[in-house]
Amino acid sequence: MLLASRELLALRSPLDAELMVSDMIGAWWGRRLHGGDVEQILGEGLVDYAAKAGTPAALTLLIAMAYLGTSRQAAKAEGAALALMESGVARPRWADRVGAVKPMGCYVSRDAYGDQDTVVCTFSYRVPDGQGGEREEDHHALVVVVDYNMRGMARDAWVSSQVDKLLEQASAEARDNPMLLFEELEPQQARALLESAMKATLESVGRKGPPPVSESYGTYHAFARARIKALPPGRKRPAPLHSEAPYSRERRAMLAAEFLASDAAEHLSDPSAASRCADHIIDYGCEQDFGRPLRVSPTKCETFMLDWLPRKVMLSPAEQEAVPYVLSAWARFASKRTALPEEGLRATLDAIWEATARFAEAYRDPSSFGLDRELVERLLPDGDLSALARRAFAFPLLQGRHGDVVLDELDPADDADRRTLLEIDHIDERHRPDYQEHLAWHEEIAKRLWEGDPPEMWEAAQRLLDLGHDRHDVLHVLIEIAERIGDDPDELAAALDDIADIPDAPPL
């Protein structure tokens, strides 16, 4: 990287330099390292290495990283750059203008569905005009796509120097397409929106699989982060399209009742199944879509049917059958409330019916796993299908008898019954001197697995199980980490995230 930074010396524009270094920093964005922080090891490591090199190329790299890096990288880079300049290391003339930008205007292009916002923020460099004032050069635009079907993440970003052409094209598209809206956005609102979106993207890093962003996002991530800070703060994030006040349980129930009494729902033949499906639709909109149960779109409906329901909700056979019919009725009901154009409703209904066949394949009833439905209902009193595997892992003994204890009658959600189940699971360890303390730690881990708090605990357990480790050994590793870390949730999550295997050590 330091060798590549020699090209910075040949550049004439601070914009080109910033984009080049942002691309360099993007080489490790979104990556994970077991046993260390990637930004510290690679980012701060690069700063330290450049400081020791002391060359003009190293100085230009440090100047750019003082603007583009994380707060720790920036502080270290600034100190190292000042030291090199004091020692007489030469720097290019553009170095004084790195980050010296002025916001010119912010805009947003929104689709009528409310699926995404494309935010355009324009900037110019401030250059002394030689007469005590400033002139503007290198006009450019930062473009960030915010996807509300992905928890409001920033999923794409790029930079354009064709600002006028970009704005004219976006405005023309909105004039010609009733499904698009293009308008100016206050800079404070743009900053709040983009900071929230980039935070949501960062939170996705470290979960299973690579972050769901475009290939270019990492390249422009550091540049976007720095430019957003150049916007004025002071406003709360603007609400997404069709956003409403928070829905209480009572308001959700009222909305469901309004829907079931509407003309859109009159053809639904199973009122009980329709009512439960409506509750799931409303809960999804409130909890996963920024409090927007009435927002409908092809993508949102497909995600609800093919991703969220199969992962999160235990449906009865009647409810499985009713889902596409209730969702179609809901789309008709909601589109009138949000004034969705007719072509948007038609596209949404088409998407629902195209997804119907795939829903039958995507939704696997728990009974298809060979599990008794009564057993599944004991493990899922809250209907959270995503919890089934981790709760079955935490409580494998739930059927049959043990002495006078009928396991089928014990409730793993009840503290006293949970204790009994764990005592039976550890019947061979009851003579160990620290039995009560050890059992208490198993209770703590079982409770965390039951609640999914933190989610990194079950993810760590799955990694170890996939490597072939025994269930009890995995539980002991989780206990050791929880006992060592204590109550700090962030440290516990980080420690669990770093587990790659069980080290060779005697069992607890």
C-alpha positions as CSV (number, residue, x, y, z in Angstrom):
1,M,0.0,0.0,0.0
2,L,2.8,2.4,0.7
3,L,4.4,1.6,-2.6
4,A,1.1,2.3,-4.3
5,S,0.7,5.6,-2.5
6,R,3.6,6.9,-4.7
7,E,1.0,7.6,-7.3
8,L,-0.4,10.2,-5.0
9,L,2.6,12.4,-5.7
10,A,1.7,12.6,-9.4
11,L,-1.9,13.7,-8.8
12,R,-3.1,17.3,-9.1
13,S,-6.5,17.2,-7.5
14,P,-7.2,16.6,-3.8
15,L,-10.4,14.8,-5.0
16,D,-8.4,12.2,-6.9
17,A,-6.1,11.7,-3.9
18,E,-9.0,11.3,-1.5
19,L,-10.7,8.8,-3.8
20,M,-7.5,6.8,-4.3
21,V,-6.9,6.5,-0.5
22,S,-10.6,5.7,0.1
23,D,-10.2,2.9,-2.4
24,M,-7.1,1.7,-0.5
25,I,-8.8,1.8,2.9
26,G,-11.7,-0.1,1.2
27,A,-9.5,-3.0,0.6
28,W,-10.1,-4.3,4.1
29,W,-13.6,-2.8,4.7
30,G,-16.2,-5.4,5.7
31,R,-13.5,-8.1,6.5
32,R,-13.2,-9.8,9.8
33,L,-10.1,-11.0,11.7
34,H,-10.4,-13.6,14.4
35,G,-8.5,-12.4,17.5
36,G,-8.2,-8.7,16.5
37,D,-9.8,-5.6,15.1
38,V,-9.2,-5.2,11.3
39,E,-9.2,-1.4,11.5
40,Q,-6.6,-1.5,14.2
41,I,-4.4,-4.1,12.7
42,L,-4.5,-3.0,9.1
43,G,-5.6,0.7,9.3
44,E,-3.5,1.8,12.3
45,G,-0.7,-0.6,11.2
46,L,-0.5,1.2,7.9
47,V,-0.3,4.6,9.6
48,D,2.5,3.4,11.9
49,Y,4.4,1.9,8.9
50,A,4.0,5.1,6.9
51,A,5.2,7.2,9.8
52,K,8.4,5.1,10.1
53,A,9.0,5.2,6.3
54,G,9.1,9.0,6.4
55,T,9.0,9.4,2.6
56,P,7.0,12.1,0.6
57,A,4.7,9.3,-0.5
58,A,4.2,8.2,3.1
59,L,3.4,11.8,4.1
60,T,0.7,12.2,1.4
61,L,-0.8,9.0,2.5
62,L,-0.9,10.2,6.2
63,I,-2.4,13.5,5.2
64,A,-5.2,11.7,3.4
65,M,-5.8,9.2,6.2
66,A,-6.0,12.1,8.7
67,Y,-9.2,13.1,6.8
68,L,-10.5,9.7,5.7
69,G,-9.6,7.3,8.5
70,T,-11.5,6.3,11.6
71,S,-11.1,8.6,14.6
72,R,-8.2,6.6,15.9
73,Q,-6.5,6.3,12.5
74,A,-7.1,10.0,11.9
75,A,-5.6,11.1,15.2
76,K,-2.5,8.9,14.7
77,A,-2.1,10.0,11.0
78,E,-2.4,13.7,11.8
79,G,0.3,13.4,14.5
80,A,2.6,11.5,12.3
81,A,2.1,13.8,9.3
82,L,2.9,16.9,11.4
83,A,6.1,15.2,12.7
84,L,7.2,14.5,9.1
85,M,6.4,18.0,7.9
86,E,8.4,19.5,10.8
87,S,11.3,17.3,9.7
88,G,11.2,18.8,6.2
89,V,9.6,16.0,4.2
90,A,8.1,17.5,1.0
91,R,4.4,17.4,0.3
92,P,2.3,18.1,-2.8
93,R,0.5,21.4,-3.2
94,W,-2.9,19.8,-3.1
95,A,-2.3,18.5,0.4
96,D,-3.6,21.7,2.0
97,R,-7.0,21.3,0.3
98,V,-7.7,17.7,1.4
99,G,-11.2,17.7,3.0
100,A,-11.5,21.5,2.6
101,V,-15.0,21.2,1.0
102,K,-18.2,23.2,1.2
103,P,-21.6,21.5,0.9
104,M,-23.5,22.9,-2.1
105,G,-26.8,21.1,-2.0
106,C,-28.5,17.8,-1.1
107,Y,-31.3,16.0,-2.9
108,V,-33.2,12.7,-2.6
109,S,-34.8,10.5,-5.2
110,R,-37.6,8.3,-3.7
111,D,-39.7,5.6,-5.2
112,A,-43.4,5.7,-4.5
113,Y,-43.1,2.3,-2.8
114,G,-40.8,3.7,-0.1
115,D,-38.3,0.9,-0.9
116,Q,-35.3,3.1,-1.1
117,D,-33.9,6.6,-1.1
118,T,-31.1,7.7,-3.4
119,V,-29.4,10.6,-1.7
120,V,-27.2,13.0,-3.7
121,C,-25.0,15.5,-1.8
122,T,-22.9,17.9,-3.8
123,F,-19.7,19.6,-2.7
124,S,-17.0,22.0,-3.9
125,Y,-13.4,22.6,-2.7
126,R,-12.8,26.0,-1.2
127,V,-9.8,27.7,-2.8
128,P,-8.3,31.1,-1.9
129,D,-8.9,33.5,-4.8
130,G,-5.8,35.7,-3.9
131,Q,-8.0,38.7,-2.9
132,G,-9.0,37.5,0.6
133,G,-12.0,35.5,-0.5
134,E,-12.6,32.0,-1.9
135,R,-13.6,30.4,-5.1
136,E,-15.1,27.0,-5.7
137,E,-13.4,24.2,-7.7
138,D,-13.9,20.5,-8.4
139,H,-17.6,20.3,-8.0
140,H,-18.6,16.7,-7.3
141,A,-21.5,14.6,-5.9
142,L,-21.6,11.8,-3.4
143,V,-24.5,9.4,-4.2
144,V,-25.7,6.9,-1.6
145,V,-28.5,4.4,-2.0
146,V,-30.4,3.6,1.2
147,D,-32.5,0.4,1.2
148,Y,-35.4,0.2,3.6
149,N,-36.1,-3.5,2.7
150,M,-32.6,-4.1,4.3
151,R,-33.2,-2.3,7.6
152,G,-32.4,1.1,6.2
153,M,-28.8,0.2,5.2
154,A,-26.6,2.1,2.8
155,R,-26.0,-0.6,0.2
156,D,-24.4,1.4,-2.6
157,A,-22.3,4.5,-3.0
158,W,-20.3,6.3,-5.7
159,V,-18.9,9.7,-6.6
160,S,-19.6,11.7,-9.8
161,S,-18.0,14.8,-11.2
162,Q,-20.9,15.3,-13.7
163,V,-23.0,17.0,-11.1
164,D,-25.3,19.0,-13.4
165,K,-25.9,16.1,-15.6
166,L,-26.7,13.8,-12.7
167,L,-29.2,16.2,-11.2
168,E,-30.9,16.9,-14.5
169,Q,-31.2,13.2,-15.2
170,A,-32.8,12.5,-11.8
171,S,-35.2,15.4,-12.2
172,A,-36.2,14.3,-15.7
173,E,-36.8,10.7,-14.5
174,A,-39.1,11.9,-11.7
175,R,-41.1,14.1,-14.2
176,D,-41.7,11.2,-16.5
177,N,-42.3,8.5,-13.9
178,P,-45.2,8.8,-11.4
179,M,-43.5,6.1,-9.3
180,L,-40.6,8.5,-8.6
181,L,-40.2,11.6,-6.5
182,F,-37.1,13.9,-6.6
183,E,-36.8,16.8,-4.2
184,E,-34.3,18.9,-2.4
185,L,-33.2,17.8,1.1
186,E,-32.0,19.9,3.9
187,P,-28.2,19.2,4.5
188,Q,-29.0,18.5,8.2
189,Q,-31.6,15.9,7.2
190,A,-29.2,14.4,4.7
191,R,-26.5,14.0,7.3
192,A,-28.9,12.4,9.8
193,L,-30.3,10.0,7.2
194,L,-26.8,8.9,5.9
195,E,-25.3,8.5,9.3
196,S,-28.1,6.2,10.3
197,A,-27.8,4.3,7.1
198,M,-24.1,3.8,7.3
199,K,-24.4,2.7,10.9
200,A,-26.9,0.1,9.9
201,T,-24.5,-1.2,7.2
202,L,-21.7,-1.3,9.7
203,E,-23.8,-3.4,12.0
204,S,-24.3,-6.0,9.3
205,V,-20.5,-6.5,9.1
206,G,-19.6,-9.7,11.1
207,R,-22.8,-11.5,10.6
208,K,-22.9,-14.6,8.5
209,G,-21.7,-14.0,5.0
210,P,-20.3,-10.8,3.4
211,P,-22.2,-7.5,4.0
212,P,-25.1,-7.2,1.5
213,V,-23.7,-4.2,-0.3
214,S,-22.5,-3.4,-3.9
215,E,-19.0,-4.1,-4.9
216,S,-18.2,-0.4,-5.0
217,Y,-19.5,0.3,-1.5
218,G,-16.2,-0.5,0.3
219,T,-14.3,1.6,-2.2
220,Y,-16.3,4.7,-1.4
221,H,-17.0,4.0,2.3
222,A,-14.2,6.1,3.8
223,F,-14.9,9.0,1.4
224,A,-18.6,8.9,2.2
225,R,-18.0,8.8,5.9
226,A,-15.8,11.9,5.7
227,R,-18.0,13.8,3.4
228,I,-21.1,13.2,5.6
229,K,-19.2,14.9,8.5
230,A,-18.8,18.0,6.3
231,L,-22.6,18.4,6.3
232,P,-24.1,20.5,9.1
233,P,-25.5,18.5,12.1
234,G,-28.6,19.3,14.1
235,R,-31.6,17.5,12.6
236,K,-33.2,14.2,13.4
237,R,-33.3,11.6,10.6
238,P,-36.1,12.3,8.2
239,A,-38.9,9.7,8.3
240,P,-39.1,7.3,5.4
241,L,-42.0,7.8,3.0
242,H,-45.4,6.8,4.5
243,S,-43.8,6.6,8.0
244,E,-46.3,7.0,10.8
245,A,-46.3,7.5,14.6
246,P,-45.2,4.4,16.6
247,Y,-47.8,1.6,16.7
248,S,-48.9,0.4,20.2
249,R,-50.4,-3.0,20.7
250,E,-53.8,-1.4,20.8
251,R,-53.2,0.5,17.6
252,R,-52.0,-2.6,15.9
253,A,-55.2,-4.4,16.9
254,M,-57.4,-1.6,15.7
255,L,-55.6,-1.6,12.3
256,A,-56.1,-5.4,12.0
257,A,-59.8,-4.9,12.9
258,E,-60.2,-2.2,10.2
259,F,-58.6,-4.4,7.6
260,L,-60.7,-7.5,8.4
261,A,-63.9,-5.3,8.2
262,S,-62.9,-3.7,4.9
263,D,-64.1,-4.6,1.4
264,A,-60.6,-5.8,0.6
265,A,-60.9,-8.7,3.1
266,E,-64.5,-9.7,2.5
267,H,-63.5,-12.7,0.3
268,L,-61.2,-14.3,2.9
269,S,-62.9,-17.6,3.8
270,D,-61.1,-18.4,7.1
271,P,-61.5,-15.4,9.5
272,S,-59.3,-16.9,12.2
273,A,-56.3,-17.6,9.9
274,A,-56.8,-14.3,8.2
275,S,-56.7,-12.5,11.6
276,R,-53.4,-14.2,12.6
277,C,-51.8,-13.5,9.2
278,A,-52.9,-9.8,9.4
279,D,-51.2,-9.6,12.8
280,H,-48.0,-11.0,11.3
281,I,-48.1,-8.5,8.4
282,I,-48.6,-5.6,10.8
283,D,-45.9,-6.8,13.2
284,Y,-43.5,-7.1,10.3
285,G,-44.2,-3.6,9.1
286,C,-43.9,-2.1,12.6
287,E,-40.8,-4.0,13.7
288,Q,-38.8,-4.5,10.5
289,D,-39.9,-1.5,8.3
290,F,-39.6,1.6,10.5
291,G,-43.2,1.5,11.8
292,R,-44.7,1.3,8.3
293,P,-47.2,-1.6,8.3
294,L,-49.2,0.1,5.5
295,R,-46.3,0.3,3.1
296,V,-46.5,-2.3,0.4
297,S,-44.2,-3.0,-2.5
298,P,-43.2,-6.0,-4.6
299,T,-39.8,-6.4,-2.8
300,K,-41.3,-5.9,0.7
301,C,-44.0,-8.5,0.1
302,E,-41.5,-11.0,-1.4
303,T,-39.2,-10.5,1.5
304,F,-42.1,-11.0,4.0
305,M,-43.2,-14.2,2.3
306,L,-39.9,-15.8,1.3
307,D,-37.5,-14.6,4.0
308,W,-39.1,-13.3,7.2
309,L,-42.0,-15.7,7.7
310,P,-40.0,-18.9,7.0
311,R,-37.4,-17.8,9.5
312,K,-39.4,-16.1,12.2
313,V,-43.0,-17.3,12.5
314,M,-44.6,-20.7,13.3
315,L,-47.7,-20.9,11.1
316,S,-50.5,-23.5,11.3
317,P,-51.4,-25.3,8.1
318,A,-54.4,-23.1,7.7
319,E,-52.3,-19.9,8.0
320,Q,-49.8,-21.2,5.5
321,E,-52.6,-21.7,3.0
322,A,-54.0,-18.2,3.8
323,V,-50.8,-16.1,3.6
324,P,-50.9,-15.1,-0.1
325,Y,-54.6,-14.4,-0.1
326,V,-54.4,-12.2,3.1
327,L,-51.3,-10.4,1.8
328,S,-53.0,-9.6,-1.5
329,A,-56.0,-8.3,0.4
330,W,-53.7,-6.3,2.6
331,A,-52.0,-4.8,-0.4
332,R,-55.4,-3.6,-1.8
333,F,-56.4,-2.2,1.6
334,A,-53.0,-0.5,2.3
335,S,-52.6,1.0,-1.2
336,K,-55.8,3.1,-0.7
337,R,-54.5,4.4,2.6
338,T,-51.1,5.4,1.2
339,A,-52.3,6.5,-2.3
340,L,-50.0,4.1,-4.0
341,P,-50.5,4.5,-7.8
342,E,-52.5,1.8,-9.5
343,E,-49.5,0.5,-11.4
344,G,-47.7,0.1,-8.1
345,L,-50.5,-2.0,-6.7
346,R,-50.7,-4.2,-9.8
347,A,-46.9,-4.8,-9.6
348,T,-47.2,-5.7,-5.9
349,L,-50.1,-8.2,-6.5
350,D,-48.1,-9.8,-9.4
351,A,-45.1,-10.2,-7.2
352,I,-47.2,-11.8,-4.4
353,W,-48.7,-14.4,-6.8
354,E,-45.3,-15.1,-8.4
355,A,-43.9,-15.8,-4.9
356,T,-46.8,-18.0,-3.8
357,A,-45.3,-21.3,-5.3
358,R,-41.9,-20.4,-3.9
359,F,-43.5,-19.7,-0.4
360,A,-44.7,-23.3,-0.2
361,E,-41.1,-24.4,-0.8
362,A,-39.5,-21.7,1.5
363,Y,-41.8,-22.3,4.4
364,R,-41.0,-25.6,6.0
365,D,-43.4,-26.6,8.7
366,P,-41.6,-27.7,11.8
367,S,-43.4,-31.0,11.5
368,S,-41.4,-31.7,8.4
369,F,-38.2,-31.7,10.6
370,G,-39.6,-34.8,12.3
371,L,-40.5,-32.8,15.5
372,D,-43.8,-33.3,17.2
373,R,-45.9,-30.2,16.9
374,E,-46.7,-30.2,20.7
375,L,-43.0,-30.2,21.4
376,V,-42.4,-27.4,18.9
377,E,-45.1,-25.3,20.6
378,R,-43.4,-25.9,24.0
379,L,-40.2,-24.6,22.6
380,L,-41.9,-21.7,20.7
381,P,-44.6,-20.2,23.1
382,D,-43.9,-16.9,21.3
383,G,-44.1,-18.4,17.8
384,D,-40.5,-17.3,17.0
385,L,-39.5,-20.0,14.5
386,S,-36.0,-18.6,14.3
387,A,-35.5,-19.7,18.0
388,L,-36.3,-23.4,17.4
389,A,-32.7,-24.7,16.8
390,R,-31.0,-22.8,19.6
391,R,-33.8,-23.7,22.1
392,A,-33.7,-27.3,21.1
393,F,-29.9,-27.2,21.6
394,A,-30.3,-25.6,25.1
395,F,-32.9,-28.2,26.2
396,P,-32.5,-31.5,24.4
397,L,-34.3,-33.5,27.1
398,L,-38.0,-32.7,26.8
399,Q,-39.8,-36.0,26.2
400,G,-40.1,-39.2,28.1
401,R,-39.7,-39.9,31.8
402,H,-36.8,-39.7,34.3
403,G,-37.7,-41.5,37.5
404,D,-40.9,-39.9,38.7
405,V,-40.5,-36.8,36.5
406,V,-42.6,-36.7,33.3
407,L,-40.5,-34.6,30.9
408,D,-43.4,-33.9,28.6
409,E,-45.1,-31.9,31.4
410,L,-42.1,-29.6,32.0
411,D,-42.1,-26.1,30.5
412,P,-38.7,-24.9,29.4
413,A,-39.9,-21.3,29.5
414,D,-40.6,-21.7,33.3
415,D,-37.7,-21.0,35.6
416,A,-38.4,-23.9,38.0
417,D,-39.1,-26.4,35.2
418,R,-36.0,-25.1,33.4
419,R,-33.9,-25.9,36.5
420,T,-35.3,-29.4,36.7
421,L,-34.5,-30.1,33.0
422,L,-30.9,-28.9,33.4
423,E,-30.5,-31.0,36.6
424,I,-31.6,-34.1,34.7
425,D,-29.2,-33.1,31.8
426,H,-26.4,-33.0,34.4
427,I,-27.3,-36.0,36.4
428,D,-23.8,-37.5,36.0
429,E,-22.2,-34.4,37.4
430,R,-24.2,-34.0,40.6
431,H,-21.2,-35.2,42.8
432,R,-18.8,-32.5,41.7
433,P,-17.9,-30.1,44.5
434,D,-19.0,-27.0,42.5
435,Y,-22.2,-28.6,41.2
436,Q,-24.6,-25.8,42.2
437,E,-22.4,-23.0,40.9
438,H,-21.8,-25.0,37.7
439,L,-25.5,-25.6,37.2
440,A,-26.2,-21.9,37.8
441,W,-23.9,-21.1,34.9
442,H,-25.7,-23.6,32.7
443,E,-28.9,-21.9,33.6
444,E,-27.5,-18.5,32.6
445,I,-26.3,-19.9,29.2
446,A,-29.6,-21.7,28.7
447,K,-31.5,-18.5,29.4
448,R,-29.4,-16.5,27.0
449,L,-29.8,-19.1,24.3
450,W,-33.6,-19.2,24.9
451,E,-33.8,-15.4,24.5
452,G,-31.1,-15.1,21.8
453,D,-29.2,-12.6,23.8
454,P,-26.6,-11.9,22.5
455,P,-27.2,-13.4,19.0
456,E,-23.4,-14.0,18.8
457,M,-23.7,-16.7,21.4
458,W,-25.8,-19.0,19.2
459,E,-23.6,-18.1,16.1
460,A,-20.5,-19.1,18.1
461,A,-22.1,-22.4,19.2
462,Q,-23.1,-23.2,15.6
463,R,-19.5,-22.6,14.4
464,L,-18.2,-25.0,17.0
465,L,-20.8,-27.6,16.4
466,D,-20.0,-27.4,12.6
467,L,-16.4,-28.3,13.5
468,G,-17.6,-31.5,15.2
469,H,-17.4,-30.5,18.8
470,D,-19.6,-32.1,21.4
471,R,-22.7,-30.2,22.6
472,H,-21.5,-30.2,26.3
473,D,-18.0,-29.0,25.4
474,V,-19.5,-26.2,23.4
475,L,-21.7,-25.1,26.4
476,H,-18.6,-25.2,28.6
477,V,-16.8,-22.9,26.3
478,L,-19.7,-20.5,26.3
479,I,-19.7,-20.6,30.1
480,E,-16.0,-19.9,30.3
481,I,-16.4,-16.8,28.1
482,A,-19.4,-15.5,30.0
483,E,-17.8,-16.0,33.3
484,R,-14.5,-14.3,32.2
485,I,-16.1,-11.3,30.5
486,G,-18.9,-10.5,33.0
487,D,-21.8,-8.2,32.3
488,D,-20.4,-6.0,29.5
489,P,-22.6,-6.9,26.5
490,D,-20.3,-5.4,23.9
491,E,-17.2,-7.3,25.2
492,L,-19.2,-10.5,25.5
493,A,-20.5,-10.2,21.9
494,A,-16.9,-9.4,20.7
495,A,-15.4,-12.4,22.6
496,L,-18.1,-14.7,21.2
497,D,-17.5,-13.4,17.7
498,D,-13.8,-14.2,17.9
499,I,-14.4,-17.9,18.7
500,A,-13.0,-19.9,15.8
501,D,-12.4,-23.3,17.5
502,I,-12.1,-24.9,21.0
503,P,-8.5,-24.7,22.2
504,D,-6.9,-27.9,23.5
505,A,-7.6,-27.7,27.2
506,P,-9.1,-30.0,29.9
507,P,-12.9,-29.8,30.1
508,L,-14.6,-27.8,32.7
